[in-house]
């Protein structure tokens, strides 16, 4: 579904559709496009890997200073922070693509930073890009927002538990 290069004055790798396809193929962003079961499975696997790695590091460096319950809660706090950063990065990447897809004009650079141009999309390209943005990327953005909110709530709860002990 990539665009034909000669139809547009925009360079091939700066066309919004091609940027979307490249982002979708990248390792970091690809798992966020999976269906909900695979998405949750990957989050759980990543959570358990981070739990082991961060738990080992927290235990190694702070074993003599804190109790076991505080170490465990501190481990959860660290995991929550990592996940919040992951979901913010995913959200920013997908929001850049949807902004380019929904926009009627495209800013591009032909050969360097000094020769930027603006291209007005044709009606066909605008319709295709907006449909793609609204039905493919908008649900991903919602998923990233909800996931980030869940881990922010987790962070607040774990912080509250940490202050109790």
N, C-alpha and C positions, 0 to 999 in steps of 0.2 A: 503494500500500500504506500510505499514511498513516492514522493512527488517526482515528476520528471524534471530534470534540471533546466531544460531550455524553456519551460513554461513561465518561469519566474526570474525576475532580476536578482532575487535573494539567493546568496550562495547556498548550496545544497545542505550543509551542516547547520545553517542558521534558519532553515525553514521550520516553523513550529511543529508540523507533523513529523518531520525527521528528528527534531529534538525530543519529541514525545517517544518515538520508537527507540531512540538511543537510551533514554532514561529508563524506559521499560525493560530494556535488555541488560542494564547495568546490575551488577550483583547486589549492591546495597538497596536499590529501589525496587528490584523485581519482586521480592517477597511481599511487598506491600500490595501488590496487584493480585495475589492469589485469592482463592475463595476463603470464606470465613474460617472453615475448619483448618485449612493449611496455615492460615495467618495466625490463628491461636496456637496451633502446634509449634510454629516457629518461635513465637513469643515465649512459650513454655520452655522449649529447649534452650533458648537464649537465657531465660531466667535461671534455669538450673545450672547452666555453665557459669554464668556470672555469680551465682550463689556460691559455687565451689571456689572459683578463683578469688572473688572478693572476700569470701569467708576466710580463706587461707591467709590472704594478705592482712586482713584486720586482726585475725588471731595471732599472726606472726609478730606484728608490730605493736599491738596494744594488749597483749595477753596479761601482762603484769599490772596494767593500769586500771582495767575495767573488769566488772563481773561478767560471767558468761551470758547472762540475759542482755546486758548492755552491748556486748560484742555482737550478739545475734541481731538486735535491733539496729545497731550501727551498720551491719552488713545489709540489712533491708533498706536502710536509708541510702546507702551508696548505690545499690541496684536501682532504686527509684530514680536517683539523679541521672544515672547512665541512661535509663529508658526515656526519661524526659528529654534529654539531649538528642537521643536517637529519633524520637517522634517529632521534635522541633525541626531537625534536619530534613526528615522526610516531608514534613509539611511545607517547608520553604522550597524544596526542590519541585514538588508537584504544583505549588501555587505559582511559581515562576512560569511553568509550562502552561497552566490554565490561563494565566494572564496573557500570554502570547497567543494562545489559541482563540480566546474570546475577543481580542482586540481587532478592530477593523483595519488598523495600520500596523506595519511591522518595521521596526527599526533594525537595520542591519549594517554591517561594515564590509565593504568589498575587499579591501586588502590591509587595512590597519585602523588604528584608533582615530585617525584624523579625517577619514573620508566616510563618515556615517551617512546613510541614506534612509529615507522613509518610503515604504511601498504600501500602497492601498490595495487591500485584498479584493479580488473579484467576488461577485455574489456567490458563485459556486464554491470557491475556496472558503469564504466566510461561513457559509452554511455548513459545510463539511467540518470545519474546525470547531465551530460552536457546538455542533451535535457531539463531536468527539469529547470536547471539554465538559459539556453538561452531563453526558451519560457514562463516560468512562472515568474522568478524573475527579469530578465533584464528589462521587461516593468515596473515593480514596481520601480526599481531603476531610470529609466528615469522619471517616474511620480514624484518621490520624488525630483529629481534634478530640474525639471521644477517648481514644487510647491515652493521649497525653493527659486529659482530665482525670482519667482513672488513676494514672500513676502520680499525678499531683495530689489527689485525695489520699492515696496510699502514703505519700511522703509526709503529708500533714499528720496523718494518724500515727505513723511510725515516730515522727518527731515528738508528738504528744506522749506516746508510750516511753520514749527515751527520757523525756523530762520527768516522768513519774518515778522511774527507777533510780 
